[in-house]
Amino acid sequence: MLEKARTRLQAWTPRTFDGERAHAAVLLPLIDAASPRLLLTRRAAHLSQHAGQVAFPGGKRDAGDPDPESCALREAEEEIGLPRERVELIGRLSDRRSRHGLIVTPVVGIIADGLDFRPSPAEIAALFEIPLATLLTDPRRHTDVIDDARGRLFVPSYTFGEHVLWGLSAMMVVELLAVAEEFFDPALIAALGDELDELEQHGALTRAGIGRGHAHQHRPDIRGDSIRWLTPDHPAQRHYLMTLASVRDAINRALFLGLFEFEAHFARYPVGAFYQRHVDSFRGRANRIISSVTYLNRDWPDDGGGEMVSYAPGDETRELGRVAPRAGTFVCFLAEEMPHEVLPARLPRASIAGWFRRNSSLGSIIDPAR
């Protein structure tokens, strides 16, 4: 599992705050064992900030720290006695802004099993470990929705014995699991890619348009893909739809969004095709609540283009991140809040676009899925 995490993190492009220097860094130590574990701390009760809270080793950058990695390693050595030379750094996660305005960079590293830690009593009350396999079952107690100057945040809460994992640390864990663990079986992704190839060979794809009903039109200057809606009549498509139905149920349990159904279509972009910046659901007319994209492109090169670019809600000049369309990558975002676009690709680009919907039918007015 850690080999997979190493490979995927090295290919990951974390979100950063453009033009802003990270103020702090933390180390997420992955213990290399048959069942890998994540090492966490509980802060000392007498501290003036974050007293008694569960956190990763880390802290503010010193003038002598040239980068977040140096800061995270130094802090881990000072706080828990972890020698920096015993840490194999494998990548970063997205920067997080604390409620106090600090930008924190999470750094992921692998350490050997059985190391003798020496936590500083001035800062650390306890060390504990959580198996990654346990975290992958998503044992959260609840998810808090917080609206503040940072925007809308979904903050999970976990309890492990006497320890409560919450806040930025919990959000970092969610991203780590999302990046490090393949959500879909590679065999399923390959089968879906084969089905799309076969549909294209038989001329079964339809040019995509924009707008619905009488407003529907083909605008290749805005959108250049061809599509085919998924149905449960084919084994791979049925498996995919069943998997996303389980995702819908998990989202409803955690966030109480009332998602009713899931719809999805294959999308094939020829060389040079793109989709201009847009949102998937207009505010106030939202029946598509969460958008998803799954990529099917095997051996996608670094210079292949075709990335999905996301922008900050309310500030479309600020780019949040780019996702390369590599096979197996799965992305979800709020349909009415996240402007995004598809950049032109140097190669034909394949994906599955999907939407988790609420049922907006009212009386005799039926709101069809598409």
C-alpha positions as CSV (number, residue, x, y, z in Angstrom):
1,M,0.0,0.0,0.0
2,L,2.8,2.4,0.8
3,E,4.4,1.8,-2.6
4,K,1.2,2.9,-4.2
5,A,1.1,5.9,-1.9
6,R,4.6,6.8,-2.9
7,T,3.9,6.6,-6.6
8,R,0.6,8.5,-6.4
9,L,1.9,11.3,-4.1
10,Q,4.8,11.9,-6.4
11,A,2.4,12.5,-9.3
12,W,0.0,14.6,-7.2
13,T,-0.3,18.3,-7.7
14,P,-1.4,19.8,-4.3
15,R,-3.3,23.0,-4.1
16,T,-1.3,26.0,-2.9
17,F,-2.2,29.7,-2.1
18,D,-0.6,31.6,-5.0
19,G,2.0,34.1,-4.0
20,E,1.7,33.3,-0.3
21,R,4.5,31.6,1.6
22,A,3.6,28.8,4.0
23,H,3.8,29.9,7.6
24,A,4.0,26.4,9.1
25,A,4.4,22.7,8.1
26,V,3.4,19.4,9.6
27,L,4.7,15.8,9.0
28,L,2.3,13.0,8.3
29,P,4.4,9.9,9.3
30,L,3.4,6.7,7.7
31,I,4.8,3.7,9.5
32,D,6.0,1.0,7.1
33,A,4.5,-2.3,8.3
34,A,2.4,-5.2,6.9
35,S,-0.6,-3.1,7.9
36,P,0.7,0.5,7.6
37,R,-0.2,3.0,10.4
38,L,-0.4,6.7,10.7
39,L,1.4,8.4,13.7
40,L,-0.3,11.2,15.5
41,T,0.2,13.3,18.7
42,R,-1.9,14.7,21.4
43,R,-0.7,18.2,22.4
44,A,0.2,18.9,26.0
45,A,-2.7,20.3,28.1
46,H,-0.8,23.3,29.4
47,L,-0.1,24.8,25.9
48,S,-1.5,28.2,25.2
49,Q,-2.7,27.1,21.7
50,H,-4.2,23.8,20.6
51,A,-4.0,22.4,24.1
52,G,-5.0,18.7,24.3
53,Q,-5.8,18.6,20.6
54,V,-4.8,15.7,18.2
55,A,-2.3,16.9,15.6
56,F,0.6,15.9,13.5
57,P,4.1,16.9,14.6
58,G,4.9,20.3,13.2
59,G,4.9,24.0,13.7
60,K,5.8,27.4,12.4
61,R,8.7,27.9,10.0
62,D,11.9,29.4,11.3
63,A,14.1,31.8,9.4
64,G,16.5,28.9,8.8
65,D,13.9,26.6,7.2
66,P,14.4,26.9,3.5
67,D,11.2,25.0,2.7
68,P,8.2,23.3,4.3
69,E,9.9,19.9,4.3
70,S,12.8,21.3,6.4
71,C,10.3,22.8,8.8
72,A,8.3,19.6,9.2
73,L,11.4,17.5,9.8
74,R,12.9,19.9,12.3
75,E,9.6,20.1,14.2
76,A,9.2,16.3,14.3
77,E,12.7,15.9,15.6
78,E,12.1,18.5,18.3
79,E,8.6,17.3,19.3
80,I,8.8,13.5,19.2
81,G,12.5,12.7,18.8
82,L,12.2,11.5,15.2
83,P,15.6,11.8,13.5
84,R,15.1,13.5,10.2
85,E,17.4,11.0,8.5
86,R,15.0,8.3,9.3
87,V,12.2,9.9,7.3
88,E,11.7,9.2,3.5
89,L,9.7,12.2,2.2
90,I,7.3,11.2,-0.5
91,G,5.3,14.3,-1.3
92,R,3.1,17.1,-0.1
93,L,-0.7,17.5,0.3
94,S,-2.6,20.7,-0.3
95,D,-1.9,23.8,1.8
96,R,-4.5,24.5,4.5
97,R,-5.3,27.9,6.0
98,S,-6.1,27.8,9.7
99,R,-8.8,29.8,11.3
100,H,-6.0,32.1,12.6
101,G,-4.9,32.8,9.0
102,L,-1.8,30.6,9.1
103,I,-1.0,28.7,5.9
104,V,0.1,25.1,6.8
105,T,1.8,22.7,4.4
106,P,1.3,19.0,5.1
107,V,4.4,16.9,4.2
108,V,4.1,13.1,4.0
109,G,6.9,10.8,4.9
110,I,7.5,7.0,5.5
111,I,9.3,5.8,8.6
112,A,10.4,2.4,9.7
113,D,8.3,0.3,12.2
114,G,9.6,0.0,15.7
115,L,11.4,3.4,16.1
116,D,12.1,4.6,19.6
117,F,10.3,8.0,19.9
118,R,11.1,10.5,22.6
119,P,8.2,13.0,22.8
120,S,9.0,16.3,24.4
121,P,6.8,16.7,27.6
122,A,6.8,20.4,27.0
123,E,4.7,19.9,23.8
124,I,3.4,16.4,23.6
125,A,1.1,14.5,26.0
126,A,0.8,11.3,24.0
127,L,1.7,9.5,20.8
128,F,-0.7,7.1,19.1
129,E,-1.1,5.2,15.9
130,I,-4.1,4.5,13.6
131,P,-4.0,1.7,11.0
132,L,-4.7,3.1,7.5
133,A,-7.1,0.2,7.0
134,T,-9.2,1.5,9.8
135,L,-9.2,5.0,8.3
136,L,-10.2,3.6,4.9
137,T,-13.5,2.3,6.4
138,D,-14.3,6.0,7.1
139,P,-15.2,5.6,10.8
140,R,-16.1,9.3,11.2
141,R,-18.6,10.3,13.9
142,H,-20.0,13.2,12.0
143,T,-19.0,16.0,9.5
144,D,-19.3,19.6,10.5
145,V,-20.1,22.2,7.8
146,I,-18.2,25.5,8.6
147,D,-18.7,28.7,6.7
148,D,-16.1,31.4,7.5
149,A,-13.6,33.7,5.7
150,R,-12.0,30.6,4.1
151,G,-15.3,29.6,2.4
152,R,-17.3,26.5,3.1
153,L,-15.4,23.7,4.8
154,F,-16.5,20.1,5.4
155,V,-14.7,19.0,8.5
156,P,-14.9,15.3,9.6
157,S,-14.6,14.1,13.2
158,Y,-13.2,10.8,14.2
159,T,-12.9,9.2,17.7
160,F,-10.2,6.6,18.5
161,G,-10.4,5.6,22.1
162,E,-9.7,8.8,24.1
163,H,-8.5,10.7,21.1
164,V,-10.6,12.9,18.8
165,L,-9.2,13.7,15.4
166,W,-10.8,16.8,14.0
167,G,-10.1,20.1,12.2
168,L,-7.2,20.6,9.8
169,S,-5.6,17.3,10.8
170,A,-8.7,15.4,9.9
171,M,-9.0,17.2,6.5
172,M,-5.4,16.3,5.8
173,V,-6.1,12.6,6.5
174,V,-9.1,12.6,4.1
175,E,-6.9,14.1,1.3
176,L,-4.1,11.6,2.1
177,L,-6.5,8.6,1.7
178,A,-8.0,10.1,-1.4
179,V,-4.6,10.5,-3.1
180,A,-2.9,7.4,-1.8
181,E,-5.6,4.8,-2.3
182,E,-7.0,3.8,-5.6
183,F,-10.8,4.2,-5.4
184,F,-11.5,2.0,-8.4
185,D,-10.1,-1.4,-9.3
186,P,-7.8,-0.8,-12.3
187,A,-9.5,-3.7,-14.1
188,L,-12.8,-1.8,-13.9
189,I,-11.2,1.4,-15.3
190,A,-9.7,-0.7,-18.2
191,A,-13.0,-2.3,-18.9
192,L,-14.8,1.0,-19.0
193,G,-12.1,2.4,-21.4
194,D,-12.6,-0.6,-23.7
195,E,-16.4,-0.1,-23.7
196,L,-15.9,3.5,-24.7
197,D,-13.5,2.6,-27.5
198,E,-16.0,0.1,-28.8
199,L,-18.9,2.6,-28.6
200,E,-16.8,5.1,-30.6
201,Q,-15.8,2.5,-33.2
202,H,-19.5,1.8,-33.8
203,G,-20.5,5.5,-34.1
204,A,-22.5,5.3,-30.9
205,L,-21.3,8.6,-29.4
206,T,-23.3,11.8,-29.8
207,R,-21.9,15.3,-30.1
208,A,-22.3,17.1,-26.8
209,G,-24.1,20.4,-26.5
210,I,-24.8,23.1,-24.0
211,G,-28.2,24.1,-22.4
212,R,-31.3,22.0,-21.9
213,G,-34.6,21.7,-23.7
214,H,-35.2,24.4,-26.4
215,A,-32.0,26.1,-25.3
216,H,-29.9,23.1,-26.3
217,Q,-27.3,23.8,-29.0
218,H,-24.0,22.5,-30.3
219,R,-21.2,25.0,-29.7
220,P,-17.8,23.5,-30.5
221,D,-16.2,26.8,-29.7
222,I,-17.3,26.2,-26.1
223,R,-17.5,22.4,-25.7
224,G,-15.9,19.8,-28.0
225,D,-16.6,16.4,-26.6
226,S,-18.9,13.5,-27.7
227,I,-20.9,11.5,-25.1
228,R,-22.9,8.4,-24.4
229,W,-25.0,8.0,-21.2
230,L,-24.2,5.0,-19.0
231,T,-26.7,2.3,-18.6
232,P,-26.8,-0.8,-16.3
233,D,-27.1,-3.0,-19.4
234,H,-23.3,-3.5,-19.7
235,P,-21.3,-5.2,-16.9
236,A,-18.6,-2.6,-16.4
237,Q,-21.1,0.3,-16.6
238,R,-23.4,-1.5,-14.1
239,H,-20.5,-2.0,-11.7
240,Y,-19.5,1.7,-12.0
241,L,-23.1,2.9,-11.4
242,M,-23.4,0.6,-8.3
243,T,-20.1,1.9,-6.9
244,L,-21.2,5.5,-7.3
245,A,-24.6,4.6,-5.7
246,S,-22.6,3.5,-2.6
247,V,-20.7,6.8,-2.7
248,R,-24.1,8.6,-2.8
249,D,-25.2,6.7,0.3
250,A,-22.0,7.6,2.1
251,I,-22.3,11.3,1.2
252,N,-25.9,11.3,2.5
253,R,-24.9,9.7,5.8
254,A,-22.0,12.1,6.3
255,L,-23.5,15.4,4.9
256,F,-27.3,14.9,4.9
257,L,-27.5,16.2,1.3
258,G,-30.5,14.2,0.3
259,L,-29.0,12.9,-2.9
260,F,-31.5,10.9,-4.8
261,E,-29.9,9.5,-7.9
262,F,-26.7,9.4,-9.9
263,E,-26.4,10.0,-13.7
264,A,-23.3,9.8,-15.8
265,H,-22.0,9.7,-19.4
266,F,-18.8,8.8,-21.2
267,A,-17.0,11.8,-22.7
268,R,-14.5,11.6,-25.5
269,Y,-12.5,14.7,-26.4
270,P,-10.6,14.5,-29.7
271,V,-7.1,16.1,-29.9
272,G,-7.4,19.8,-29.3
273,A,-10.9,19.8,-28.0
274,F,-11.8,21.6,-24.7
275,Y,-14.7,22.8,-22.5
276,Q,-14.7,26.4,-21.5
277,R,-15.0,27.6,-17.9
278,H,-18.5,26.8,-16.5
279,V,-20.4,25.5,-13.5
280,D,-22.5,22.4,-13.7
281,S,-25.6,23.7,-12.0
282,F,-26.9,27.3,-11.8
283,R,-27.5,28.7,-8.3
284,G,-31.2,28.5,-7.3
285,R,-31.9,25.8,-10.0
286,A,-29.7,23.2,-8.4
287,N,-30.8,19.6,-8.9
288,R,-27.3,18.6,-9.7
289,I,-25.7,18.9,-6.4
290,I,-22.3,17.2,-6.7
291,S,-20.3,16.7,-9.9
292,S,-17.9,13.9,-10.4
293,V,-15.3,13.0,-13.0
294,T,-13.5,9.7,-13.5
295,Y,-10.6,9.5,-16.0
296,L,-10.0,6.5,-18.2
297,N,-6.7,7.4,-20.0
298,R,-4.0,4.8,-19.7
299,D,-0.3,5.9,-19.6
300,W,-1.2,9.6,-19.8
301,P,2.0,11.6,-20.3
302,D,3.0,14.6,-18.2
303,D,2.8,16.8,-21.2
304,G,-0.5,15.4,-22.5
305,G,-2.6,18.4,-21.5
306,G,-6.3,17.9,-21.0
307,E,-6.2,18.9,-17.3
308,M,-9.3,19.9,-15.5
309,V,-8.7,23.4,-13.9
310,S,-10.8,24.5,-11.0
311,Y,-11.3,28.1,-9.9
312,A,-12.3,29.7,-6.6
313,P,-16.0,30.2,-6.2
314,G,-16.7,33.9,-6.3
315,D,-13.2,34.7,-7.7
316,E,-12.8,33.0,-11.1
317,T,-9.4,34.7,-11.5
318,R,-7.9,32.5,-8.8
319,E,-7.0,29.0,-9.9
320,L,-7.3,26.4,-7.2
321,G,-5.7,23.4,-8.9
322,R,-5.3,21.2,-11.9
323,V,-6.1,17.5,-12.3
324,A,-4.3,15.5,-14.9
325,P,-6.7,13.0,-16.7
326,R,-4.8,9.9,-15.6
327,A,-6.7,6.5,-15.5
328,G,-8.4,5.9,-12.2
329,T,-8.3,9.5,-10.9
330,F,-11.7,10.4,-9.4
331,V,-12.8,13.9,-8.6
332,C,-15.9,15.3,-6.8
333,F,-16.9,18.9,-6.3
334,L,-20.0,21.0,-5.6
335,A,-21.8,21.5,-8.9
336,E,-23.1,25.0,-8.4
337,E,-20.1,26.4,-6.6
338,M,-17.0,25.3,-8.5
339,P,-16.1,26.9,-11.8
340,H,-13.9,24.6,-13.9
341,E,-12.7,24.0,-17.5
342,V,-11.1,21.3,-19.6
343,L,-7.9,22.3,-21.3
344,P,-7.1,21.2,-24.8
345,A,-5.3,17.8,-25.0
346,R,-2.5,16.6,-27.2
347,L,-4.1,13.1,-27.3
348,P,-7.7,11.8,-27.4
349,R,-9.1,12.1,-23.8
350,A,-11.6,9.8,-22.2
351,S,-13.6,10.3,-19.0
352,I,-16.9,9.7,-17.3
353,A,-18.7,12.8,-16.1
354,G,-21.4,12.3,-13.5
355,W,-23.8,14.1,-11.2
356,F,-25.4,13.3,-7.9
357,R,-28.9,14.8,-7.9
358,R,-31.7,15.7,-5.7
359,N,-35.2,14.8,-6.8
360,S,-36.8,18.1,-7.7
361,S,-40.1,16.7,-8.8
362,L,-43.1,18.6,-7.4
363,G,-46.7,17.5,-7.9
364,S,-47.3,16.8,-11.5
365,I,-44.0,18.6,-12.6
366,I,-41.4,15.9,-13.2
367,D,-37.7,16.7,-13.0
368,P,-36.1,14.1,-15.3
369,A,-32.4,13.1,-14.7
370,R,-31.4,14.6,-18.1
